[in-house]
């Protein structure tokens, strides 16, 4: 997950002038407020309550804004244990607002590390590719549709499925649990990922 905003930060320090020069001058965030012990007990108690509330609210807000499935699972993943839905994927070598064509080495199979291979409309490899990946230790980004099926990506944007590896492992492999792990990839990809079951 890429963080795009830090709502606030609280530092309790001694020698505040030196710390302000470093954090404000070198790192750049603005100083919003300064509380000194001389400011009185009432203000310190109010600030402490506010900080406790923020300490709970900020992580909750960050979690709710984490990348999540945007749409229903693909037709190949629908009904599979752990299928959470699809997300939009923009390749690092995005070709722009053109229709591109792709094929997949493993289809929708969270237990196998796969490679999504760019092809021409008639299925000849064009040198583009990307592997499957872990969105987190729990979530696998699994390319689709079925293995070997030439399919289009409008605007060169893919819509891979996301899988909860623990749910997939328990439901399909009858395992106790599972996690997403980086894995070696089939050619031409150099890296991929898969659900690894306990």
Backbone as ProteinMPNN parsed JSONL, in Angstrom:
{"seq_chain_A": "XXXXXXXXXXXXXXXXXXXXXXXXXXXXXXXXXXXXXXXXXXXXXXXXXXXXXXXXXXXXXXXXXXXXXXXXXXXXXXXXXXXXXXXXXXXXXXXXXXXXXXXXXXXXXXXXXXXXXXXXXXXXXXXXXXXXXXXXXXXXXXXXXXXXXXXXXXXXXXXXXXXXXXXXXXXXXXXXXXXXXXXXXXXXXXXXXXXXXX", "coords_chain_A": {"N_chain_A": [[0.855, -1.172, 0.0], [0.624, 2.172, -0.889], [1.32, 5.118, 0.841], [-0.3, 8.176, 0.755], [-0.835, 10.406, 2.218], [-0.208, 11.934, 5.319], [-1.946, 12.421, 8.115], [-1.494, 13.667, 10.654], [1.097, 14.223, 13.076], [2.537, 13.59, 16.195], [4.973, 14.732, 18.36], [6.844, 14.259, 21.257], [9.163, 16.007, 22.865], [12.405, 17.117, 24.113], [14.157, 20.193, 24.173], [12.958, 21.784, 22.063], [13.414, 23.774, 20.081], [15.638, 22.977, 18.511], [14.678, 20.52, 17.495], [12.419, 21.404, 16.064], [13.683, 22.877, 14.037], [14.936, 20.788, 12.643], [12.795, 18.917, 11.902], [10.876, 20.67, 10.764], [12.435, 22.301, 9.066], [14.224, 20.594, 7.6], [12.784, 18.189, 6.966], [10.262, 19.234, 6.343], [7.391, 19.268, 7.165], [4.694, 21.346, 8.33], [4.527, 23.089, 11.491], [1.9, 22.694, 13.604], [0.839, 23.078, 16.176], [2.018, 23.894, 19.493], [2.679, 22.595, 22.6], [3.376, 23.42, 25.867], [4.607, 22.598, 29.132], [4.094, 24.711, 30.801], [1.708, 25.645, 29.899], [-0.506, 24.959, 31.318], [-2.565, 22.679, 33.219], [-5.181, 22.047, 32.393], [-5.287, 22.53, 29.615], [-3.369, 20.663, 28.759], [-4.57, 18.259, 29.578], [-6.866, 18.267, 27.969], [-5.671, 18.203, 25.448], [-4.409, 15.714, 25.64], [-6.631, 13.989, 25.707], [-7.675, 14.493, 23.159], [-5.553, 13.564, 21.563], [-5.604, 10.836, 22.22], [-8.066, 10.077, 21.104], [-7.531, 10.63, 18.388], [-5.473, 8.825, 18.006], [-6.792, 6.428, 17.823], [-8.667, 6.889, 15.751], [-7.221, 7.677, 13.367], [-5.61, 5.369, 12.484], [-7.791, 3.63, 11.932], [-9.13, 5.006, 9.866], [-7.077, 4.964, 7.94], [-6.943, 2.21, 7.447], [-9.482, 1.716, 6.351], [-9.214, 3.037, 3.95], [-7.465, 1.525, 2.542], [-6.243, -0.302, -0.343], [-8.745, -2.125, -1.942], [-10.933, -4.717, -3.158], [-12.55, -3.744, -6.112], [-14.643, -4.502, -7.718], [-16.985, -7.178, -8.479], [-15.902, -10.645, -8.258], [-14.102, -12.07, -11.077], [-15.57, -13.957, -13.831], [-14.314, -16.42, -13.892], [-13.319, -16.678, -11.314], [-15.465, -16.399, -9.657], [-17.37, -17.681, -7.024], [-15.304, -19.202, -6.031], [-13.549, -20.182, -3.078], [-12.368, -17.583, -0.994], [-12.234, -15.635, -3.006], [-12.258, -12.249, -3.583], [-12.845, -10.178, -5.314], [-12.349, -8.021, -8.216], [-9.657, -5.766, -9.083], [-8.449, -2.662, -10.465], [-5.673, -2.664, -12.615], [-2.749, -1.066, -13.557], [-0.228, -1.43, -15.785], [3.368, -1.136, -15.302], [4.64, -0.357, -17.592], [2.722, 1.078, -19.007], [0.735, 1.461, -21.882], [-0.952, 3.445, -22.665], [-4.041, 4.932, -23.827], [-5.058, 2.634, -25.36], [-6.204, -0.452, -26.803], [-5.008, -3.448, -25.595], [-3.588, -6.763, -25.816], [-3.571, -9.899, -24.13], [-2.38, -12.921, -22.535], [-2.637, -15.631, -20.165], [-0.62, -17.623, -17.996], [-1.41, -19.48, -16.012], [-4.135, -19.321, -15.58], [-6.964, -18.834, -13.422], [-5.74, -19.617, -10.627], [-4.91, -19.671, -7.56], [-2.96, -21.16, -6.161], [-0.825, -21.491, -7.794], [1.982, -19.877, -9.123], [1.736, -17.373, -11.479], [2.093, -15.924, -14.823], [1.391, -13.061, -16.681], [1.146, -12.463, -19.992], [1.924, -10.221, -22.525], [0.5, -10.021, -25.764], [0.066, -10.109, -29.365], [-2.969, -9.434, -31.231], [-3.49, -11.844, -32.467], [-2.212, -13.626, -30.829], [0.618, -13.764, -30.614], [3.594, -13.411, -28.707], [4.587, -10.19, -27.434], [6.642, -9.079, -25.992], [5.94, -7.848, -23.601], [5.089, -8.251, -20.134], [3.931, -9.342, -16.892], [4.104, -10.483, -13.505], [2.103, -12.296, -11.063], [1.129, -10.989, -7.812], [1.688, -10.128, -4.309], [-0.637, -8.341, -2.535], [-0.737, -7.882, 0.089], [0.37, -9.62, 3.064], [-1.735, -11.306, 3.31], [-3.34, -11.136, 1.018], [-3.597, -12.095, -2.339], [-2.87, -10.987, -5.607], [-4.293, -12.061, -8.396], [-3.958, -12.947, -11.679], [-6.174, -13.161, -14.539], [-8.084, -14.261, -17.457], [-8.881, -17.69, -17.965], [-6.194, -20.111, -18.474], [-4.037, -19.505, -21.192], [-5.907, -18.107, -22.737], [-6.508, -15.664, -25.075], [-7.09, -12.32, -24.492], [-8.569, -9.031, -24.202], [-7.379, -5.85, -22.928], [-8.883, -3.013, -22.232], [-7.83, 0.322, -22.744], [-5.345, -0.444, -21.9], [-5.52, -1.442, -19.31], [-5.65, -3.782, -16.772], [-7.746, -6.162, -14.998], [-7.3, -7.834, -12.522], [-8.098, -10.573, -10.281], [-8.566, -10.588, -6.702], [-7.497, -12.475, -3.94], [-8.181, -13.846, -0.757], [-5.823, -15.462, 0.844], [-5.814, -17.216, 3.083], [-8.541, -17.945, 3.329], [-8.868, -19.156, 0.831], [-7.034, -21.32, 0.993], [-8.072, -22.78, 3.178], [-10.653, -23.375, 2.212], [-10.241, -24.684, -0.301], [-7.919, -26.331, -0.208], [-8.208, -27.531, 2.22], [-6.628, -26.784, 4.344], [-5.066, -25.472, 7.385], [-4.588, -22.789, 7.284], [-3.303, -19.958, 5.406], [-1.018, -17.945, 3.443], [0.034, -15.164, 1.401], [2.743, -15.468, -0.755], [5.81, -14.423, -2.259], [7.022, -15.844, -5.334], [8.933, -17.909, -7.605], [8.673, -17.371, -11.122], [6.909, -18.45, -14.093], [8.426, -18.393, -17.35], [7.917, -15.558, -19.465], [8.214, -14.033, -17.195], [9.894, -12.699, -14.316], [9.365, -12.693, -11.651], [6.781, -13.649, -9.362], [3.798, -14.567, -7.536], [2.022, -16.5, -5.056], [-0.626, -18.274, -3.305], [0.273, -19.746, -0.318], [-0.207, -22.596, 1.485], [-0.801, -23.696, 4.89]], "CA_chain_A": [[0.0, 0.0, 0.0], [1.371, 3.424, -0.912], [0.694, 6.144, 1.649], [-0.271, 9.439, 0.035], [-1.092, 11.518, 3.111], [-0.067, 11.733, 6.75], [-2.873, 13.381, 8.691], [-0.831, 14.433, 11.698], [2.117, 13.519, 13.827], [2.772, 14.23, 17.487], [6.283, 14.427, 18.907], [7.097, 14.771, 22.601], [10.616, 16.177, 22.823], [13.063, 18.151, 24.906], [14.935, 20.998, 23.239], [12.053, 21.889, 20.923], [13.931, 24.632, 19.002], [16.489, 22.163, 17.642], [13.815, 19.539, 16.837], [11.614, 22.131, 15.074], [14.537, 23.191, 12.882], [15.156, 19.571, 11.854], [11.568, 18.393, 11.285], [10.241, 21.697, 9.935], [13.335, 22.821, 8.05], [14.794, 19.553, 6.739], [11.745, 17.291, 6.47], [9.271, 20.082, 5.711], [5.996, 19.418, 7.593], [4.482, 22.542, 9.136], [4.201, 22.944, 12.91], [0.52, 23.123, 13.764], [0.63, 23.567, 17.536], [3.079, 23.589, 20.426], [2.172, 22.565, 23.964], [4.417, 23.446, 26.885], [4.096, 22.3, 30.467], [3.621, 25.956, 31.409], [0.405, 25.976, 29.324], [-1.571, 24.656, 32.262], [-3.037, 21.3, 33.269], [-6.433, 21.876, 31.655], [-4.985, 22.409, 28.199], [-2.653, 19.407, 28.569], [-5.537, 17.179, 29.705], [-7.695, 18.314, 26.755], [-4.83, 17.731, 24.346], [-4.196, 14.276, 25.81], [-7.862, 13.314, 25.267], [-7.737, 14.618, 21.704], [-4.553, 12.676, 20.983], [-6.08, 9.454, 22.369], [-9.115, 9.888, 20.085], [-6.881, 10.575, 17.08], [-4.662, 7.608, 17.935], [-7.699, 5.363, 17.404], [-9.345, 7.224, 14.498], [-6.344, 7.736, 12.191], [-5.377, 4.031, 11.923], [-9.04, 3.092, 11.381], [-9.336, 5.656, 8.577], [-6.073, 4.465, 7.003], [-7.319, 0.855, 7.075], [-10.656, 1.739, 5.474], [-8.822, 3.556, 2.643], [-6.511, 0.608, 1.918], [-6.753, -0.85, -1.588], [-9.668, -3.228, -1.759], [-11.578, -5.132, -4.395], [-13.413, -2.698, -6.644], [-15.768, -5.098, -8.427], [-17.232, -8.589, -8.214], [-14.879, -11.521, -8.832], [-14.262, -12.403, -12.492], [-16.41, -15.161, -14.004], [-13.498, -17.596, -13.577], [-13.065, -16.735, -9.869], [-16.744, -16.345, -8.934], [-17.71, -18.894, -6.29], [-14.122, -19.84, -5.444], [-13.256, -19.706, -1.727], [-11.377, -16.513, -0.869], [-12.316, -14.631, -4.079], [-12.76, -11.0, -3.02], [-13.274, -9.289, -6.386], [-11.279, -7.534, -9.076], [-9.141, -4.409, -8.934], [-7.864, -2.156, -11.702], [-4.215, -2.745, -12.604], [-2.087, -0.308, -14.613], [1.147, -1.93, -15.866], [4.418, -0.12, -15.183], [4.942, 0.114, -18.953], [1.389, 1.407, -19.549], [0.803, 1.869, -23.287], [-1.876, 4.554, -22.913], [-5.445, 4.649, -24.094], [-5.17, 1.705, -26.487], [-6.573, -1.81, -26.421], [-3.877, -4.373, -25.678], [-4.008, -8.165, -25.725], [-2.796, -10.632, -23.136], [-2.716, -14.302, -22.209], [-2.193, -15.956, -18.811], [-0.013, -18.96, -17.973], [-2.015, -20.417, -15.061], [-5.558, -19.109, -15.351], [-7.268, -18.41, -12.052], [-5.276, -20.703, -9.765], [-4.094, -19.016, -6.533], [-1.888, -22.003, -5.668], [0.242, -21.542, -8.791], [2.515, -18.567, -9.516], [1.493, -17.216, -12.904], [2.656, -14.808, -15.579], [0.479, -12.462, -17.651], [2.032, -12.197, -21.118], [1.384, -9.383, -23.586], [0.525, -10.673, -27.07], [-0.678, -9.445, -30.436], [-4.353, -9.896, -31.257], [-3.516, -13.258, -32.878], [-1.59, -14.453, -29.804], [2.09, -13.826, -30.637], [4.18, -12.589, -27.625], [5.093, -8.882, -27.881], [7.706, -8.611, -25.102], [5.414, -7.296, -22.343], [4.658, -9.28, -19.189], [4.012, -9.069, -15.457], [3.743, -11.625, -12.667], [1.128, -12.084, -9.997], [1.798, -10.292, -6.71], [1.025, -10.046, -3.005], [-1.075, -7.005, -2.131], [-0.333, -7.901, 1.497], [0.682, -10.998, 3.448], [-2.971, -12.084, 3.258], [-4.076, -10.991, -0.244], [-2.923, -12.373, -3.605], [-3.414, -10.421, -6.841], [-4.291, -13.22, -9.287], [-4.384, -12.578, -13.031], [-7.249, -13.96, -15.114], [-9.029, -15.369, -17.23], [-8.311, -19.021, -18.044], [-4.854, -20.273, -19.044], [-3.923, -19.511, -22.643], [-6.992, -17.382, -23.398], [-6.158, -14.311, -25.515], [-8.166, -11.403, -24.093], [-8.18, -7.625, -24.345], [-7.395, -4.895, -21.821], [-9.219, -1.68, -22.725], [-6.953, 1.356, -22.192], [-4.186, -1.143, -21.339], [-5.76, -1.628, -17.88], [-6.127, -5.114, -16.433], [-8.651, -6.283, -13.849], [-7.046, -9.119, -11.865], [-8.845, -10.913, -9.071], [-7.85, -10.614, -5.429], [-7.869, -13.641, -3.145], [-7.763, -14.009, 0.627], [-5.121, -16.75, 0.793], [-6.247, -18.111, 4.162], [-9.854, -18.484, 2.96], [-8.688, -20.065, -0.3], [-6.37, -22.533, 1.479], [-9.009, -23.54, 4.014], [-11.775, -23.845, 1.404], [-9.864, -25.537, -1.422], [-6.89, -27.305, 0.165], [-8.539, -28.054, 3.554], [-5.488, -26.467, 5.204], [-5.39, -24.677, 8.575], [-4.472, -21.376, 6.939], [-2.456, -19.693, 4.255], [-0.532, -16.582, 3.264], [0.559, -14.843, 0.079], [4.208, -15.507, -0.752], [6.487, -14.279, -3.553], [7.443, -17.131, -5.871], [9.538, -17.825, -8.934], [7.624, -17.243, -12.118], [7.171, -19.057, -15.392], [8.965, -17.476, -18.346], [9.082, -14.697, -19.406], [8.231, -13.255, -15.953], [11.02, -12.964, -13.422], [8.847, -12.826, -10.299], [5.34, -13.825, -9.269], [3.368, -14.858, -6.165], [0.965, -17.513, -4.962], [-1.079, -18.577, -1.955], [0.987, -20.881, 0.261], [-1.068, -23.126, 2.539], [-0.161, -24.328, 6.057]], "C_chain_A": [[0.894, 1.226, 0.0], [0.632, 4.456, -0.094], [0.809, 7.474, 0.91], [-0.461, 10.634, 0.955], [-0.853, 11.078, 4.544], [-0.897, 12.814, 7.408], [-2.26, 14.252, 9.768], [0.234, 13.572, 12.35], [2.354, 14.296, 15.109], [4.13, 13.772, 17.989], [6.398, 15.038, 20.291], [8.612, 14.816, 22.735], [11.092, 17.127, 23.908], [13.921, 18.93, 23.916], [14.157, 21.237, 21.957], [12.595, 22.765, 19.784], [14.764, 23.829, 18.009], [15.649, 21.154, 16.852], [12.957, 20.208, 15.764], [12.434, 22.483, 13.843], [14.748, 21.955, 12.009], [13.877, 19.135, 11.141], [10.906, 19.416, 10.36], [11.124, 22.177, 8.801], [13.839, 21.769, 7.086], [13.699, 18.687, 6.13], [10.556, 18.037, 5.872], [7.862, 20.151, 6.254], [5.816, 20.661, 8.47], [4.165, 22.198, 10.591], [2.808, 23.51, 13.102], [0.273, 23.704, 15.153], [1.804, 23.133, 18.403], [2.484, 23.641, 21.823], [3.354, 22.502, 24.913], [3.791, 23.106, 28.22], [3.527, 23.549, 31.125], [2.217, 26.328, 30.936], [-0.753, 25.633, 30.233], [-2.067, 23.23, 32.115], [-4.27, 21.082, 32.415], [-6.152, 21.696, 30.165], [-4.275, 21.089, 27.915], [-3.615, 18.227, 28.643], [-6.437, 17.116, 28.472], [-6.913, 17.788, 25.563], [-4.62, 16.223, 24.438], [-5.434, 13.495, 25.367], [-7.978, 13.338, 23.753], [-6.752, 13.653, 21.048], [-4.97, 11.211, 21.101], [-7.149, 9.136, 21.324], [-8.482, 9.746, 18.711], [-6.059, 9.305, 16.915], [-5.506, 6.407, 17.517], [-8.255, 5.655, 16.007], [-8.438, 7.171, 13.275], [-6.037, 6.345, 11.659], [-6.632, 3.409, 11.325], [-9.305, 3.7, 10.014], [-8.334, 5.164, 7.548], [-6.445, 3.069, 6.537], [-8.498, 0.862, 6.116], [-10.32, 2.282, 4.1], [-7.8, 2.662, 1.948], [-7.102, 0.055, 0.631], [-7.613, -2.073, -1.319], [-10.264, -3.587, -3.108], [-12.575, -4.066, -4.828], [-14.697, -3.256, -7.25], [-15.943, -6.541, -7.989], [-16.066, -9.421, -8.755], [-15.15, -11.759, -10.325], [-15.092, -13.677, -12.612], [-15.627, -16.426, -13.669], [-13.248, -17.752, -12.08], [-14.352, -16.793, -9.051], [-17.051, -17.699, -8.294], [-16.51, -19.618, -5.687], [-13.915, -19.322, -4.018], [-12.169, -18.634, -1.753], [-11.437, -15.445, -1.936], [-12.984, -13.376, -3.537], [-13.302, -10.051, -4.083], [-12.079, -8.798, -7.17], [-10.877, -6.11, -8.7], [-8.649, -3.951, -10.301], [-6.351, -2.173, -11.57], [-3.653, -1.999, -13.812], [-0.636, -0.778, -14.676], [2.174, -0.804, -15.765], [4.826, 0.43, -16.546], [3.654, 0.46, -19.707], [1.503, 2.002, -20.947], [-0.153, 3.018, -23.617], [-3.276, 4.069, -23.229], [-5.621, 3.823, -25.364], [-5.618, 0.349, -25.942], [-5.361, -2.703, -26.634], [-4.409, -5.787, -25.456], [-3.027, -8.945, -24.868], [-3.24, -12.081, -23.078], [-2.119, -14.603, -20.836], [-1.678, -17.388, -18.768], [-0.761, -19.956, -17.092], [-3.519, -20.288, -14.928], [-5.776, -18.633, -13.936], [-6.959, -19.592, -11.136], [-4.356, -20.112, -8.702], [-2.939, -19.853, -5.993], [-0.7, -22.097, -6.611], [0.676, -20.126, -9.133], [2.387, -18.442, -11.029], [2.154, -15.991, -13.495], [1.62, -14.356, -16.596], [1.356, -11.94, -18.783], [1.314, -11.359, -22.169], [1.546, -10.071, -24.932], [-0.131, -9.756, -28.112], [-2.091, -10.013, -30.43], [-4.449, -11.368, -31.669], [-2.652, -14.149, -31.976], [-0.079, -14.565, -29.813], [2.662, -12.912, -29.537], [4.789, -11.295, -28.174], [6.156, -8.296, -26.947], [7.226, -7.997, -23.797], [4.974, -8.441, -21.439], [4.685, -8.716, -17.779], [3.544, -10.293, -14.693], [2.633, -11.268, -11.691], [1.871, -11.536, -8.78], [0.997, -10.4, -5.42], [0.64, -8.586, -2.752], [-0.717, -6.797, -0.666], [0.038, -9.348, 1.818], [-0.547, -11.897, 3.342], [-3.594, -12.139, 1.867], [-3.179, -11.186, -1.463], [-3.64, -11.632, -4.732], [-3.196, -11.483, -7.913], [-4.821, -12.826, -10.663], [-5.408, -13.581, -13.557], [-7.324, -13.662, -16.61], [-8.305, -16.707, -17.288], [-6.943, -19.044, -18.721], [-4.919, -20.292, -20.566], [-4.993, -18.756, -23.403], [-6.51, -15.978, -23.773], [-7.352, -13.411, -25.21], [-7.647, -9.971, -24.155], [-8.209, -6.894, -23.01], [-7.688, -3.53, -22.438], [-8.346, -0.661, -22.005], [-5.711, 0.77, -21.515], [-4.291, -1.303, -19.819], [-6.314, -3.023, -17.642], [-7.037, -5.078, -15.224], [-8.47, -7.647, -13.19], [-7.945, -9.315, -10.641], [-7.953, -10.769, -7.849], [-8.397, -11.792, -4.629], [-7.341, -13.511, -1.729], [-7.144, -15.4, 0.698], [-5.565, -17.715, 1.888], [-7.579, -18.758, 3.801], [-9.736, -19.471, 1.804], [-8.077, -21.388, 0.163], [-7.308, -23.405, 2.31], [-10.096, -24.158, 3.148], [-11.411, -24.832, 0.315], [-8.923, -26.655, -0.998], [-7.143, -27.964, 1.521], [-7.379, -27.883, 4.522], [-5.958, -25.67, 6.417], [-5.387, -23.186, 8.266], [-3.607, -21.204, 5.721], [-2.087, -18.228, 4.18], [-0.093, -16.402, 1.812], [2.077, -14.792, 0.176], [4.743, -15.235, -2.156], [6.986, -15.644, -4.011], [8.136, -16.923, -7.21], [8.424, -17.933, -9.961], [7.948, -18.035, -13.367], [7.667, -17.989, -16.366], [7.823, -16.821, -19.125], [9.167, -13.877, -18.114], [9.437, -13.64, -15.104], [10.57, -13.141, -11.975], [7.329, -12.957, -10.353], [4.996, -14.047, -7.799], [2.294, -15.924, -6.222], [0.501, -17.622, -3.513], [-0.336, -19.827, -1.49], [0.197, -21.34, 1.483], [-0.276, -23.795, 3.653], [-0.557, -25.797, 6.125]], "O_chain_A": [[1.825, 1.315, 0.801], [-0.564, 4.662, -0.301], [1.9, 7.855, 0.486], [-0.269, 11.771, 0.524], [-1.248, 9.981, 4.939], [-0.59, 13.999, 7.278], [-2.488, 15.461, 9.787], [0.259, 12.352, 12.189], [2.368, 15.527, 15.102], [4.411, 12.575, 18.04], [6.083, 16.213, 20.478], [9.27, 13.776, 22.72], [10.306, 17.839, 24.533], [14.366, 18.368, 22.915], [14.646, 20.923, 20.871], [12.264, 22.518, 18.625], [14.609, 23.987, 16.798], [15.888, 20.956, 15.661], [12.779, 19.655, 14.679], [11.934, 22.396, 12.722], [14.741, 22.053, 10.782], [13.867, 18.996, 9.918], [10.427, 19.057, 9.284], [10.639, 22.436, 7.699], [13.884, 22.009, 5.879], [13.679, 18.472, 4.918], [9.901, 17.513, 4.971], [7.137, 21.054, 5.836], [6.695, 20.987, 9.267], [3.601, 21.143, 10.88], [2.561, 24.676, 12.796], [-0.425, 24.708, 15.292], [2.493, 22.156, 18.108], [1.85, 24.631, 22.19], [4.225, 21.641, 24.784], [2.592, 23.299, 28.422], [2.588, 23.463, 31.916], [1.595, 27.226, 31.503], [-1.89, 25.994, 29.932], [-2.002, 22.643, 31.035], [-4.398, 20.039, 31.774], [-6.717, 20.808, 29.527], [-4.567, 20.453, 26.902], [-3.495, 17.287, 27.858], [-6.739, 16.027, 27.983], [-7.437, 17.015, 24.762], [-4.649, 15.53, 23.421], [-5.309, 12.453, 24.723], [-8.334, 12.335, 23.133], [-7.099, 12.993, 20.068], [-4.722, 10.423, 20.187], [-7.141, 8.059, 20.728], [-8.844, 8.85, 17.949], [-5.956, 8.767, 15.813], [-4.985, 5.465, 16.919], [-8.305, 4.757, 15.167], [-8.853, 6.661, 12.235], [-6.188, 6.134, 10.455], [-6.548, 2.725, 10.305], [-9.67, 2.979, 9.086], [-8.698, 4.963, 6.389], [-6.287, 2.756, 5.357], [-8.514, 0.089, 5.159], [-11.062, 2.024, 3.152], [-7.317, 3.007, 0.87], [-8.322, -0.052, 0.509], [-7.232, -2.953, -0.547], [-10.116, -2.848, -4.081], [-13.345, -3.551, -4.017], [-15.719, -2.57, -7.294], [-15.141, -7.065, -7.216], [-15.322, -8.953, -9.617], [-16.291, -11.662, -10.776], [-15.296, -14.39, -11.63], [-16.212, -17.407, -13.208], [-12.988, -18.864, -11.621], [-14.332, -17.191, -7.887], [-16.996, -18.735, -8.957], [-16.685, -20.554, -4.908], [-14.092, -18.128, -3.775], [-11.168, -18.772, -2.456], [-10.757, -14.427, -1.807], [-14.128, -13.418, -3.086], [-14.138, -9.202, -3.777], [-10.935, -9.113, -6.842], [-11.641, -5.362, -8.09], [-8.454, -4.772, -11.197], [-5.803, -1.753, -10.55], [-4.037, -2.269, -14.95], [0.12, -0.558, -13.729], [1.882, 0.343, -16.102], [5.305, 1.56, -16.641], [3.521, 0.167, -20.895], [2.275, 2.934, -21.171], [-0.153, 3.51, -24.745], [-3.64, 2.931, -22.93], [-6.255, 4.265, -26.322], [-5.429, 0.049, -24.764], [-4.763, -2.715, -27.71], [-5.525, -5.981, -24.974], [-1.822, -8.69, -24.876], [-4.338, -12.425, -23.517], [-1.202, -13.912, -20.391], [-2.232, -18.27, -19.425], [-0.755, -21.153, -17.38], [-4.132, -21.084, -14.216], [-4.865, -18.085, -13.316], [-7.808, -20.453, -10.902], [-3.143, -20.052, -8.908], [-2.011, -19.291, -5.412], [0.316, -22.707, -6.278], [-0.163, -19.267, -9.404], [2.867, -19.297, -11.773], [2.696, -15.142, -12.787], [1.035, -15.181, -17.297], [2.208, -11.078, -18.566], [0.24, -11.727, -22.647], [2.599, -10.64, -25.219], [-0.787, -8.77, -27.775], [-2.377, -10.966, -29.706], [-5.382, -12.063, -31.268], [-2.389, -15.301, -32.32], [0.47, -15.39, -29.083], [2.257, -11.753, -29.441], [5.42, -11.293, -29.231], [6.531, -7.133, -27.097], [8.053, -7.652, -22.953], [4.535, -9.484, -21.924], [5.374, -7.734, -17.504], [2.696, -11.048, -15.168], [2.277, -10.102, -11.519], [3.098, -11.608, -8.718], [-0.193, -10.714, -5.427], [1.498, -7.703, -2.756], [-0.429, -5.68, -0.237], [0.021, -10.204, 0.934], [-0.415, -13.12, 3.29], [-4.308, -13.093, 1.557], [-2.145, -10.533, -1.604], [-4.869, -11.645, -4.806], [-2.061, -11.771, -8.293], [-5.976, -12.424, -10.804], [-5.493, -14.71, -13.073], [-6.582, -12.767, -17.015], [-7.224, -16.846, -16.716], [-6.581, -18.119, -19.447], [-5.74, -20.993, -21.157], [-4.978, -18.77, -24.634], [-6.145, -15.192, -22.899], [-8.478, -13.698, -25.614], [-6.439, -9.735, -24.159], [-8.947, -7.257, -22.094], [-6.824, -2.953, -23.099], [-8.141, -0.761, -20.795], [-5.101, 1.413, -20.66], [-3.278, -1.302, -19.121], [-7.323, -3.408, -18.234], [-7.094, -4.078, -14.509], [-9.345, -8.509, -13.271], [-8.467, -8.363, -10.06], [-6.728, -10.823, -7.955], [-9.597, -12.067, -4.639], [-6.194, -13.115, -1.52], [-7.853, -16.403, 0.622], [-5.68, -18.915, 1.639], [-7.742, -19.97, 3.945], [-10.415, -20.498, 1.788], [-8.546, -22.457, -0.226], [-7.329, -24.626, 2.156], [-10.433, -25.33, 3.319], [-12.193, -25.738, 0.027], [-9.113, -27.807, -1.389], [-6.392, -28.849, 1.932], [-7.162, -28.713, 5.405], [-7.111, -25.242, 6.474], [-6.097, -22.411, 8.906], [-3.219, -22.178, 5.076], [-2.748, -17.374, 4.772], [0.123, -17.376, 1.091], [2.631, -14.155, 1.072], [4.203, -15.749, -3.135], [7.329, -16.497, -3.192], [7.952, -15.898, -7.867], [7.37, -18.513, -9.7], [9.116, -18.272, -13.674], [7.353, -16.809, -16.209], [6.835, -17.496, -19.417], [10.105, -13.097, -17.952], [9.931, -14.766, -15.172], [11.315, -13.683, -11.158], [6.679, -12.446, -11.265], [5.803, -13.752, -6.917], [1.732, -16.216, -7.278], [1.161, -17.119, -2.605], [-0.32, -20.843, -2.185], [-0.037, -20.56, 2.406], [0.778, -24.384, 3.414], [-0.128, -26.511, 7.031]]}, "name": "protein", "num_of_chains": 1, "seq": "XXXXXXXXXXXXXXXXXXXXXXXXXXXXXXXXXXXXXXXXXXXXXXXXXXXXXXXXXXXXXXXXXXXXXXXXXXXXXXXXXXXXXXXXXXXXXXXXXXXXXXXXXXXXXXXXXXXXXXXXXXXXXXXXXXXXXXXXXXXXXXXXXXXXXXXXXXXXXXXXXXXXXXXXXXXXXXXXXXXXXXXXXXXXXXXXXXXXXX"}
